[in-house]
């Protein structure tokens, strides 16, 4: 017997949890801020001369320049991870599917690592390194997105243009291994500062949130999310099987190509601003599917909301668990997601073997 929530009951629950999680994220941290001061601080930061509010200036600065962009970036990145996970699981018709299996995260990691190493000035020439130092803030998301798209294209080509799911999965394993070797080589030639940046970036963190990163990631989520949601009926048809989907008028090969390209771009943007944060794309869509069903018209937007909620809560816990230090949020999501993945693998072992 399956437990399903209706659309009218699940949506208010997600919205309410998002509001609660957002308030906790803004108020909790090395500097604890009460909810009244959170509202007053945000108003004072937004409109300094609009109201005469009795709130410390440091509260407004911390909230407006550090915690608010971090909160928004967590909501957006979590939403991208949940969205891409739902698309990949529908495309492969397998709850074990995750964007990382086709090499998106690993490819984005190679692109970002290249920029971080070369910007240190130790690779190639110091002149080239000096130039990259000035523009690496712009090149990092571009290189990460390009690396994710390139690795996905290679997987698509090696996987017989998406005609065989098994071949695509095997190609994704190969590309992940190649990307891991490339990152290891870059770690070897990096100086101490670049090595630390790469290591922390691979762990995943929202600590570097800026308003520019929020704007870039939000733009990608809006565009990619709208395009993917328009293909929700085609993804529903694909759940019946590729032959059945073709009989219903779906161009399966084109659909696979479009889904993979959009997922690569969205994941590349997310990884570029937050590092490698795993398992949200695995846990969230599977949970929403159990609660609401497999209809992608609801699964995709709800996965965005639930992904943002999960990442914000995980980031809040990561900031407070070892305060005043900060635990990389990627470690926390891995501790949550790895047992969940083992559970799914245990459930599906007979189907796989």
N, C-alpha and C positions, 0 to 999 in steps of 0.2 A: 504494500500500500504506500503510495507516494503522497507526500504533503506538498500542496501547491498553494501559493498565495495569489489572490486576484490582483489585477493591476491597481484597483482602488485601494487596496490595503498595503501593498508593497511600496508603492511610490511615496506615500506619506511617511512610512517608517524610515526609508532611506534619507529623505529630506530632513527629518527630525534628527536622525543620527549624524548627518552631515553638519547640521547647525551646532549640535552638542560637541562634536569632535572639533569643529573650528574654534568654538569658544575656549575649549580646553587647550588647544594648540596655542592660542594667543596669550592665554593667562599663565600657562605653566612653563617653567624654565629655570635657568640660574637665577633670574630675577622674577619672583612670583608677583603677579599682578591680579588684583581682584576684578571680578567681572564689571563692576561699576567703573573702575578705573580704566578697564579695557575700552569701554564705550567712550568715556570722556577723553582718553588718550587718542583714540582714533579720530574723534571729532576735532580735537585740538590740532592734530597733525594735518588733517584735511583742510580745515578753515581756522587758521591761527587767530584771526581777529574777529571771527563771527560771534563767538560766545565767550563770556568770561568764565572759564572753567578752572576750578581749583584742582589742578592735576600737575604732578611734577613734570618738568620738561623732559627728563630722561625717559619717562614712561612713553611719552608721545614719540620720541626718537626711536626707542627700541621697537615699539609697535609698528610704526610706519615704515621704517627703513630696514628692519631685520625680520620681524615675525610675520608681518602681513605678506610680503613677497614670498617668504618661505612657505606660508600656508597655501597661497594661491598656486605656487609651483608644485607643491605636493598634490593638490587636488588635480592639477592638469596632468602631471606626469603619471600619477596613479590612474587617471582616466584613460590616458593613452595606452598604458600597459594592459588595463582591463579590456579595452576595446580591441586591441590587436590580438589578445589571447582568445577572445570570443570569435573573432574572424578566423584565426588559424584552426581552432577546434572545429568550427563549422566546415571549413574548407577540407580538412583532413578527415572529418567525421570521426574524431577520436578525442576523448577528454584528456588524453595525455599530451596533446599538442600544445606547444608554447612557441612564441616568436623566436626564442633563443635556439630552437632546434634547426632553423634554417639559416643560422649564422648571422642574423641581423645584429645582435648585441656584440658578438665577437668582431664582426667587420667594423662596426662603429668604434669598438675599442681600439682597433689597429689605427684607424684614422685619427682618433684623438691622441693616441700615444705618439704618433708621428709628429703632431704639432707640439706636444709637450716636450719631446726630446729635442727637436730642432730649435725650438724657442729658447732652450737653455744655452745655446751657443756652443755646445760641445760637439755637435754632430756637423759634418760637412765643414763649413768655415764659420768663423766667429762673425763675419759680416752678415752672412745669411741668417745666423742665429739672432743677431741684433735686429734685423728687419722683422723677423717673426715675432720677436718680443713685443713690438709695437702693435701688431695686428692679430696676435694669437687669440684674443678674446672674440674676434670675428671668425677666424679660421677654424676654431675648435668645433662649433656646431656644424659648419659647412663640411669639414673633413669627416666628422663622425657620421653625418647623414650620407655623404658620398660613399664612405666605407661600408655602411649598412646596405645601401642600394647595390653597390658592386658585388658584395658577397651574396646577396639575394639573387642577383642576376646570374651569377655563376652557378648557384645551386639550381636555379630554374633550368639553365642550359644543360647542366650535368644530369639533372633529373628528367631528361627527355621532355623538356618543355611542359612539365607539370602533368604529363599523361600518366605517370606512375607515382603514386604516393610513396611507395616503399623506396623507389630510387631517389626521390627527393629527400626523404629522411636520411638515407645513407649518404647522399651528397652533402646534406647539412652537417652530418657528423664529420665528414672529411674537411669541409671548410672551417668548421670550428677548431679542428686539430691544427690546421694550417695557420689560422689566425692566432691561436695560442702560441705556436712556435714564433710567429712574427713579433708578438708582444714580448715574449721572452728574450728575443734578440735585442729589441729596443731597450728592455730593462738592462741588458748587459752593457750597452754603449751609453746609457744615460748617466748624468752626474747625480750627486746625492739629492739635489733639490728636485730634479725631474723624476728621479726614481720614487721619491716620496709622493709627488703629485700623482704619478701613475698608479701607485699602490693604493692611495686613498680613493682615487677616482674609480678604480676597479671594485672597491668595496661598496660604493654607492653612498651618496650623501646629498642632502638638500641645503647644506651649509653655505654654499656659494650662490644662493638665490639672489638675483637682481631683477629690477623691473624690466630690463631688456630681455632677460631670459624668460620671464613670465610672458611678455608680449609675443616673443617668437614661438614659444611652445603653445600658447593659446591659439595663435593663428593656425598652426599646423593641426591642432586638435579639431578646430571648427571646420576647416576645409576637408580634412581626411574623414572626420566623423560624418559630415553631411554626405560625402560621396559613398562611403561604405554603407550608411543607413539606407540610401536609395537602392542598394543592391540586396537589401534584406530579403525580399521575396525570392530572388535567385538563389540565395544561400539556403532558404527554406526548401526550395526544390532540390537542391543538391543533396540535402539530407536523405532523400529517397534513393539516391544513387546517381551515378553519372549518366547512365543510359536513360533512366526515367527523366532526369533533368533535361536531357537533349530532346526527348519527346515532348516536353512541356515548352520547348522553344528557347531554352537557355543555351547560350554559346559558352560551353563549359571551359574550353581552353582560354578564351578571352577573359572569362570571369576569374579564372585562376591567376592569369597574368596581372589583371588589374588589382586583385586582392593583395598579391605579393608585393607589387610596386608601392601601393598605398601603405601597406604595413611597414615596408622598409623605410619609407620616408618618415612616417610617424615615429617609429621606434628609433631611428637615427636621431631625430630631434630630441626625443626624450632622453636617450642615453647621453647625448652631448651636454645636457644641462644638469644631469643628476648622477651620471656614472651608471654602473651596471647594477640594477636592482632587479632581482629575479623572483620568480614564482608568483607574483601578483597576477600575471597573465594566465597562470594555471589555476590558482585557487578561486579567483573571483568569478570567472565565467561558469565554472563547474557548479559553484554554490548557487549562483543566480538561476542556472538551468534547473537545478533541483527545486528551487522555490517557485519559479515562475513558468518553467517550461522552455522548450527549445526554439520558440518563435523568435527569429532574429529581429523582428520589428520592436520587440521589447527587450530582448537579450542584450543587444548592442548598447542602447542608452542606459539601461540599468547597470551594465558592466562598467560604464564610464563613471557613474555615480558611486558604485560600490568600490571600484578601484581607487578613486580619489579618497574615499572614506578610509579604506584600509591603510593606504600609504600615510595619510595624515596621522592616524592613530599610532602607526608604527614609528613614525618620526617623533611624535610626542613622547612615546615611551623611550625611544633611543636617546632623547635629549635629557631625560630625567632619571634614567636607570642608574647611570654612573656619574651624575652631576657632582661637581661642575664640569667634568669631562663630558665628551659626547661620543656615543657608540654609533658607528656607521650604520645607517638604516638598512643597507643591503645585507648586513650580517643578520639583523633581526628578521627580515623577511625570509632569508634562507632557513633560519631556525624554525620558522613557521611553515614554510612551504615544503621543505624536504620531507618531513614525516607525512605530509599530505600526499606528496608525489609517490612515496613508498606505498601508502594505503591504496591509491588508485592503481598502481602497478600490481599490487597483490590481488586486487579485484579482477584485473584484466589478464592475469598470467595465462589462463587457459585459452583465451582468445588469441594471445600473441604466439604461444607455443603450440 
